[in-house]
Structure formats: structure tokens, C-alpha cells
Amino acid sequence: MLSADDFDGLRAAVGADGLITSESQLQTYECDGLTNFRVLPGAVVLPRSAAQVQAVVRLCARRSIPFVSRGAGTGLSGGALPAKGGIVIGLARMNRIFEVDFENRFVVVEPGVINAHVTQRVAPRGYFYAPDPSSQSVCTIGGNVAENSGGAHCLKYGFTVTHVLALDVVLPSGELVQLGSPALDPPGYDLTGVFVGSEGTLGVATRITLRIVKRPEAVQTLLAAFDSVQAAGQTVSDIIAAGMLPAALEIMDTLAIKAAEAAVHAHYPVCNGLLLVELDGPKTEVDALMQQVQALCRKNGAWEIRVAQSDEERALVWKGRKAAFAAMGRISPNYIVQDGVIPRTALPKLLTEIDRMASEAGLRVANVFHAGDGNLHPLVLYDRAIAEQEEKALDLSYRILHLCVDNGGSITGEHGVGKEKQEALGYMFSEPDLATMQLVRCAFDPDGIANPDKLFPRPRLCAEKPGPYTPHPLETAGVAEIF
């Protein structure tokens, strides 16, 4: 419970217009895109600078107040779920682009900058920012860093971690440190890589240096309609086996297609498996590879193949794909978005098994996924108004994650663990593995105030010994001893 002194301290740190305390306004921040979990925070602060973030975090450190940093709240794993009675640090007002360096191909931004705005800023000079999650028109760079977000084009260009060169981070102690460097391959430990994807448990990024990429000479996007998602999945495996590296390989099933069509009218063919393939690079190479892709599609039974003939057609193809998650509300009152990963070669087998599991549970599952890197996004559809259906949907979604792990995959590719997948993390990793991860967390946050009760399947203290193993020195080391 925050005290009057705490509120006074927060007000002094961010100003009266940067502090939210009324219950009606706090409700805006009680969850992220995963609405199944809701917690009302004790207060929300809206800093405008790194200095204000520091002031807030220092107050939290002195008073042992838990805090959670938050961008646009578009996350899908409960990663921005507030800590009960704690503080939410909303970073939306920190939305400046400080520097654009075309010669060295990087930009420097604050965490509240919207993903798509980076590309908009550099596009006139022929550059773009590659990570493109479906929510890129509203999600923020700070949130992308926290979750190591991917997107349709991560197959060729990599996830957020590939494009973050340096970070200014306010540690849970309130200390401001610099991780990484705009220079390529700096010496020393890759602390930037440790921080990216840590889901707000290691501190708050206040300044982020991002790599930008030169736009390729040619881009071609193909649609191919199949009688099954298994046939579309086999085509994905064949494309990769042929030595090609497309910019994107995406699959949608019938339910996903119908939802997207209802939402944005992308002119998709209604089929059981829709494959989207995008190639980019030198024009002669793209032309030759596109012929190979079409041949592989026909070999696997594609009955319609269509190549976008203009930038407008290409944009509409991707508008439909990126609208798929939100469009599910048109065909189901409630749904759960999952985020498992499997080896590409297991796609046909896993999709068949998911169909079987859904049928046994009496539920529908819409499939939308980054097929090129095996990142599945099964959407389990249900109606909360029907008794016990939500419980069945949750059970099915977790069993799908277990299925991914059992087949050599992972419980998450880009949405993060957050609150939703804590128990599934325990299914994927053994107790010694989790204890080792905890050592890293304790090195940054020995008091456990940064986004507590996330990631791990049970609460853990930095003083806690990792099972039968001897405690590691990092477990009790202070920040000054690590940096």
C-alpha cells in the first residue's frame, strides 16, 4: 500500500500531470493485451525523461516498492501486468527520435517511439527498420526490446535483438548504465543481448540505438492457396530445403482467412491453407527465385497462385495478415493467442495433432503463424459465457505449448513468458536451469522489485539457494560488483 509520502515523492519526480491515482484512470493500466489477468496498480507515473525514470526507480528502491514498465500495452503474455499495490512506469511520453545516422546506419530513440514511426522516419532515404510485429502501428520500441519482438520478416532479418546496438538502462537500484555500443561487435560480455527479451525484469530502457537496413532493390509477394495447411507447411519446408531464404513465409488457415477478410477485405482466396511468400533482393535474383517458389507451390497442390502486381496490392496482402489477431473477434466472442515454436520439418505433423486436440476438446483453433521459423500462433476460440469453456480453452492452449516442447521446440517465439506461460517455462526447463536464470536476474535486481512474479513458475528470492547446488557468488553480489 502506497503512503502519502510515496505519492508526494512520485509527484515530485514526474510532476502533478505525470501521476495517475484515481481508480477509474488506473483501470486503463490493469492489464495488457492479455485481458485474462487484471491487477489494479497503486499508481501510474508518466515520465518524460530518463532523469524522471531514475527518480521514480530510486524511490521504489528505497521503499521496496515493486514497479512494472509499460509501453503501449499491446503485449500478449501479461508481461505488463501490474504488481499489486505497485507502480506502473508508463513510457508513452518518452517518444522522441534523438538521432538518425544514415552513414553508420543507426537511429537513437526513446522507448515510447512507435515501431512503425522508425521506418517512416528513415524511408525517404531508402532505409527501414526490419522487426515488424503485427501491432507495429501502435506497439513501442521499449516493449519490443522487453519481449524481443519478431514479426513476419524475422526469418531473414532477425528479431529485435539483432537490431539493438546499445541501450541506456535504469537499473532497479536507480543507477543509469550504458549497455552495448553503436560500433559493431564491441568487446566484453553481450549485456545488451542479456537485457533484450528480459521482459522488464532487469530494469527500464530509456534510450535505444537501433540498426536500420537499406531497402532492397526488388520485393515480390506471392499468395498460394492449398487444400490443407499441411500442404502449405510442406511447401515451406521445400522452399527452405532448396536453399532459399525468403524475407517472410506465413501461413493462415480457413478460420484466420475468413476473419481477416471480414476485417480488411484483403481479397484472399478462401482455402484450407494460405501461404504468403515474400522475396527481396537484387531484381534478377528475386525473379529467378520466385519462379522456383511457384514451381514448389504447384508441386504441393496449390490451386491458385497470385503475385502482387503493385506496392498497393502487396500492402493489402500484409494488412490482412497483420489484422488476423484482432479480427478473431469477428468470429468468436473470446480467444487465446498462443506462441509456440517448433522445427519447420514438424509443421505438417503438429498441425494435424492440434486439429485432433481441438476436436477432442470441442473447440475451434485458428492458425496463423510465421511458418519460416516455425513460430506458431494458434488462436483457441471459445465463449466465456458457456460454463467451463474458458477452462477448456486454457487447458488446450497449454497442451499445445507442451506439444511444441515435446517436439523439440519452445513455449514462446516472440510474445514472451510474462504471467501467462510461467508454468510452461517449468515444463521446458529443469530446476537447475531456472536457478541459473535466477542468478542473472539477481545480479541486476537483488531486491526483486522489477516486474516481480513474472517468468518463473514460482516466486524466487535472491537469497534462495538453487536446490542442492552451492549458491553462486552472483546470487548476493551488488550491482556495483557486476558492472
Summary of the structure (lengths in Angstrom):
residues: 483
radius of gyration: 22.7
end to end distance: 32.3
largest distance: 70.4
contacts: 1710
relative contact order: 0.11
helix: 40%
strand: 21%
